Amino acid sequence: MSGRRGRHVGDPDLVAAHRAARRLALAAVFEADFGQRTATTILERHLAETEADPVAAVYARDLVRETVVHRDGIDARIAAVAPRWPVVQMAPIDRAIVRVAVCEVLHSPATPAPVAIAEWVELARTYSGDPARRLVNGILGTIAREQAAGTS
């Protein structure tokens, strides 16, 4: 996934841009779940309506693209680590959060897993509440551990 040249992981502007990108990607994936438009189309509409930081726009596009491209694999990973929580039975907002969060952990090597986990746990708490926060933390923590151990 992309970033602006000259910015590094701890840069407050980059942190803010990635935080905004996560919210944009989440909104697009959530809305697309209702089937009226694709996540990419929805994201482009959101970007046209707002004055998003160019870095946020690029990162949001990356997150949405990767989530869409790898959705089946993401859903399979969620099912493997959380069999008691079938993806299709999750509340739409929880499903969107988990999908984009898992995507970032698996497909964004520039973002350290602990950073992505912390950000997505906070988004889950904000948009869905404490049970979703625990679910997201458990799924992402398990996937990050498996990935670090090379068992993913």
matplotlib code that plots the C-alpha trace (Angstrom):
import matplotlib.pyplot as plt

x = [0.0, 1.1, 2.3, 3.6, 7.4, 9.1, 6.6, 7.4, 5.3, 5.5, 4.7, 1.6, 0.4, 0.7, -1.0, -3.9, -4.1, -4.2, -6.9, -9.0, -8.4, -9.6, -12.9, -13.4, -12.6, -14.9, -17.8, -17.4, -17.2, -20.1, -22.3, -21.4, -22.6, -26.2, -25.6, -26.5, -23.0, -19.5, -17.2, -14.9, -17.7, -18.9, -15.4, -14.9, -18.2, -17.0, -13.7, -15.4, -17.7, -14.9, -11.5, -9.5, -5.8, -4.2, -2.4, -5.7, -7.3, -4.5, -4.5, -8.3, -8.3, -5.6, -7.7, -10.9, -9.2, -7.4, -10.5, -12.6, -9.9, -9.2, -12.7, -13.1, -9.7, -10.4, -13.8, -12.1, -9.5, -12.2, -14.2, -11.0, -10.2, -13.7, -15.9, -18.6, -19.0, -20.0, -19.3, -22.7, -24.4, -22.4, -24.1, -23.2, -21.0, -19.2, -18.7, -17.3, -15.0, -13.6, -13.1, -11.2, -9.2, -8.2, -7.3, -5.0, -3.3, -2.7, -2.1, -0.5, 3.1, 3.9, 1.5, 2.8, 0.1, -0.1, -0.8, -3.5, -5.1, -5.2, -6.8, -9.4, -10.2, -10.9, -13.1, -15.0, -15.6, -16.7, -19.0, -20.3, -19.5, -17.6, -18.6, -17.4, -14.2, -13.5, -14.3, -12.1, -9.2, -9.5, -9.7, -6.9, -4.6, -5.0, -4.3, -1.3, 0.2, -0.3, 1.2, 4.2, 4.7, 4.4, 1.4, -1.1]
y = [0.0, 3.5, 6.5, 9.9, 10.2, 11.8, 10.6, 7.9, 5.6, 7.9, 11.1, 12.7, 13.8, 10.2, 8.8, 11.2, 10.5, 6.7, 7.2, 9.2, 6.6, 3.8, 5.6, 6.3, 2.6, 1.4, 3.6, 2.4, -1.3, -0.9, 0.8, -1.6, -4.5, -3.3, -4.0, -0.7, 0.3, -1.1, -0.2, 1.5, 3.7, 4.6, 5.5, 7.7, 9.5, 10.1, 11.4, 13.8, 15.1, 15.7, 17.3, 14.3, 14.5, 13.1, 10.5, 9.5, 9.1, 6.9, 4.7, 4.5, 3.4, 0.8, -0.6, -0.8, -2.4, -5.0, -5.7, -6.3, -8.3, -10.6, -10.7, -14.5, -15.1, -12.6, -14.2, -17.6, -16.3, -14.8, -18.1, -20.1, -17.9, -17.1, -20.1, -19.1, -15.8, -16.5, -13.5, -13.6, -13.5, -10.5, -7.1, -5.2, -2.7, -5.4, -7.4, -4.3, -3.4, -7.0, -7.3, -4.1, -4.6, -8.1, -6.8, -4.1, -6.6, -9.1, -6.9, -3.7, -4.6, -0.9, -0.7, -2.7, -5.2, -3.7, -0.3, -1.6, -3.6, -0.6, 1.6, -1.0, -1.9, 1.8, 2.1, -1.0, 0.6, 3.9, 2.4, -0.7, -1.0, -3.1, -6.6, -5.7, -4.2, -7.5, -9.5, -7.4, -7.5, -11.3, -11.9, -9.5, -10.6, -14.3, -13.5, -11.3, -14.0, -16.7, -14.4, -13.6, -17.4, -18.1, -20.4, -18.2]
z = [0.0, -0.7, 1.3, 0.5, 0.1, 3.0, 5.6, 8.1, 10.3, 13.4, 11.5, 13.0, 9.6, 8.3, 11.3, 10.8, 7.1, 7.7, 10.4, 8.0, 5.3, 7.6, 8.2, 4.5, 3.6, 6.4, 5.2, 1.6, 2.5, 4.9, 2.4, -0.4, 1.7, 1.0, -2.7, -4.4, -5.5, -5.4, -2.5, -5.0, -6.5, -3.0, -1.9, -5.0, -4.2, -0.6, -1.8, -4.2, -1.5, 1.0, 0.8, 2.0, 2.4, -0.8, 1.3, 3.0, -0.4, -1.7, 1.5, 1.5, -2.2, -1.3, 1.6, -0.4, -3.4, -1.3, 0.8, -2.4, -4.2, -1.1, 0.3, 0.0, 1.6, 4.3, 5.1, 5.2, 7.7, 9.9, 9.8, 10.7, 13.7, 14.9, 13.9, 16.5, 14.6, 11.0, 8.8, 7.1, 10.5, 11.8, 12.0, 8.8, 10.6, 12.4, 9.2, 7.5, 10.4, 10.6, 6.8, 6.4, 9.6, 8.6, 5.2, 6.7, 9.0, 6.1, 3.1, 4.4, 5.4, 5.8, 8.8, 11.8, 13.0, 16.6, 15.1, 12.8, 15.6, 18.0, 15.3, 14.4, 18.0, 18.6, 15.4, 16.5, 19.9, 18.3, 15.7, 17.3, 21.0, 23.5, 22.2, 18.7, 20.2, 21.9, 18.7, 16.5, 19.0, 19.3, 15.5, 14.7, 17.5, 16.5, 12.8, 13.7, 15.9, 13.2, 10.6, 12.8, 13.5, 9.8, 10.3, 8.3]

ax = plt.figure().add_subplot(projection="3d")
ax.plot(x, y, z, "-o")
ax.set_aspect("equal")
plt.show()
